[in-house]
Amino acid sequence: MRIATLYDYPPFGFYEDGRAPPILEVVVPPGSDAGRFQGYSWDIVRESFHAQGYTIELAITHWARAMASVKEGNVELLYPTGMNTERLAYFSYSESPVNDAAFLVYVNQDTDIEWQGLASLEGKTIGMVRGYNFGDEWSELEGISKYPLNSIEQGFRMLQRGRLDGFAGYETNWNYVLKEMGLQGSFDKLPEFGSSKEYVVGLKGNPGTERLLRDFDAGLQAIRESGEYQRIVERWR
């Protein structure tokens, strides 16, 4: 089966040396791995499909191309994918999530934002990495400038230089990048404004989508029963 994911989403999916080609396709038979590419969500997806006997053809790329790949039929599945109204119109979702994402805004420690919900950001410039899902309330929010960014690192550098009033992110992933950048403790976090579980998805109407999603769910149940799931959790805790 063919599945796409993104290369810059630590600790859920990333290259161990931080360097990645624009796109990499790798064949991963049962019992093998994807070389330098690693991550919590990749471990869950790989072991679940391997438990069902699948060889995985993995396309590792940036988010926009990963989305396009599944929509154009170049791959059958995509992960990890959050849920919102727009995506529910064209994606079918696995029953079981792969990982969770908590939404919040990182700010400089001298911020003048007094948090009373998302309305507190009115008139502010808030960075966000292109293509990331922050839920329907965020999508419908007006009165703020949503500044598009190419990477998490770019967002934190711009926030550090005062070019942004805040940087919207996913807590686990953004904290991991801060640690790798040596910037732990450099920013404050506003309270969580939402969250999303992230899933394996396939295009509605594509032959085989529902079968592959059911097989992923069955494989995930199998690795829970075997203890492999808990070993993965412990590895990335």
C-alpha positions, 0 to 999 in steps of 0.5 A, spaced: 500 500 500 502 507 498 502 512 503 504 519 504 507 523 510 511 529 512 518 530 513 518 536 518 513 534 524 517 531 530 517 527 534 511 524 530 515 524 523 522 527 521 529 525 519 534 524 525 539 528 522 534 534 520 536 534 513 531 531 508 530 531 500 524 535 497 521 528 496 523 521 498 519 514 496 522 508 500 519 501 500 518 498 507 517 490 507 515 487 514 520 487 519 524 493 516 524 500 517 525 507 513 532 508 514 534 515 517 526 517 517 523 516 524 518 518 529 512 516 533 507 516 528 511 513 523 512 507 528 505 506 529 503 506 522 508 502 520 507 496 525 500 496 524 500 495 517 506 490 518 502 486 523 497 485 517 502 483 512 503 489 508 509 492 504 509 500 505 511 504 499 512 511 503 512 517 500 515 523 505 514 530 503 512 536 505 504 537 507 502 541 501 505 535 496 502 530 501 495 532 500 496 533 493 498 526 492 492 523 495 487 527 492 491 526 485 491 518 486 498 518 487 498 514 494 492 511 497 493 514 504 495 520 508 497 521 515 497 524 520 491 528 518 487 532 523 479 533 522 475 539 520 469 540 516 472 541 510 476 535 510 470 531 512 467 532 505 473 529 501 476 524 506 475 518 510 478 517 516 481 511 520 477 509 526 483 509 531 487 516 531 495 516 530 496 521 535 493 528 538 495 535 537 493 540 542 492 547 539 495 554 542 499 560 541 506 561 543 508 569 545 514 573 547 515 573 554 513 581 554 507 580 550 501 585 551 496 579 550 491 578 555 488 571 554 480 571 554 479 566 548 481 567 540 478 574 540 484 576 544 488 576 538 484 581 534 488 586 531 495 581 532 499 578 527 499 570 528 504 566 524 502 559 522 505 553 518 502 553 511 496 547 511 496 546 518 489 544 521 487 548 527 480 547 527 473 550 525 473 556 530 480 558 528 479 557 520 472 562 521 476 567 525 477 574 522 480 580 525 487 577 525 493 577 520 494 569 519 501 570 517 503 563 513 510 560 514 514 555 511 517 551 517 516 551 525 523 554 525 522 560 521 516 561 526 520 561 532 525 565 529 520 571 526 517 571 533 524 571 537 525 578 532 518 581 534 516 580 527 510 576 529 505 577 535 504 570 536 505 563 533 500 558 533 502 551 534 501 544 536 504 543 543 508 536 543 511 538 536 513 545 537 516 544 544 520 538 541 523 543 535 524 549 541 528 543 544 532 542 538 533 549 537 536 550 544 530 555 545 526 552 551 524 557 556 524 563 551 517 563 550 510 563 553 504 559 551 497 562 551 492 557 554 490 551 549 484 553 544 482 547 541 485 540 540 485 534 534 486 527 534 490 525 527 488 519 523 490 515 517 485 518 511 484 516 504 480 519 499 472 518 499 470 514 493 477 511 491 477 503 491 480 500 497 480 506 501 475 503 506 479 496 506 485 499 507 483 504 513 479 497 516 486 494 516 490 499 519 485 499 525 485 491 525 493 492 525 493 497 531 489 493 535 493 487 534 500 491 536 496 493 542 495 486 544 502 484 542 505 489 547 508 493 541 504 499 541 506 500 549 513 499 547 513 505 542 509 509 547 515 508 552 520 509 546 517 516 545 515 518 552 
